[in-house]
Amino acid sequence: MLPANQIPNVLTIIRIILIAPFAMFVLEHQYIEALVVFFFAGLSDGVDGFLARQFNWKSRFGAIADPLADKLLLITAYVMLAWTSQIPIWLVCLILGRDLVIVCGALSYHYFISHYEIKPSWFGKACTMSQIIYVLVVIVQLAEIPMPESVVTNGLWVVAGVTLFSGLHYIGVWTWRGWHVLKAK
């Protein structure tokens, strides 16, 4: 029998497994099914986070796998939506570029300046939330559930702006911190 404290980790693994069917549904233009899978994956993320915090069922695996599962699902969603020409490729490049800059910056800071705790900023959280909402908006529209076109169009620009601002914010904050740490040495 599975120990209760492993439920968040199992939900994270299920979310990772759901990425493949989600991608397949988008590729095959089965948007209702894609919406259901994306919604269930999001719900499982909320439940596993709640359980981990509420009952202190935190683990090293969960600390690594949970944000990785979220990022893999979001990247898959954006890549598949661009692949099927539902969103512009430049938006995917912006999102992937931001993530790559953050990862490279974090590794550089860690190895060349000082150790630090990985903790998303408020702007990083807003970026992720806007990206999730935009995927839902696009899939809802593709599933032919009534959605004003302006929500999709404006959502594109909101996601692009928040993504760009969030990336620049991370660069600024960590450059400033790194400069002060190096100056103090």
Sequence and secondary structure as in RCSB ss.txt:
>XXXX:A:sequence
MLPANQIPNVLTIIRIILIAPFAMFVLEHQYIEALVVFFFAGLSDGVDGFLARQFNWKSRFGAIADPLADKLLLI
TAYVMLAWTSQIPIWLVCLILGRDLVIVCGALSYHYFISHYEIKPSWFGKACTMSQIIYVLVVIVQLAEIPMPES
VVTNGLWVVAGVTLFSGLHYIGVWTWRGWHVLKAK
>XXXX:A:secstr
   GGGHHHHHHHHHHHTHHHHHHHHHTT HHHHHHHHHHHHHHHHHHHHHHHHTT   HHHHHHHHHHHHHHHH
HHHHHHHHTTSS HHHHHHHHHHHHHHHHHHHHHHHHT        HHHHHHHHHHHHHHHHHHHHHTT    HH
HHHHHHHHHHHHHHHHHHHHHHHHHHHHHHHHHH 
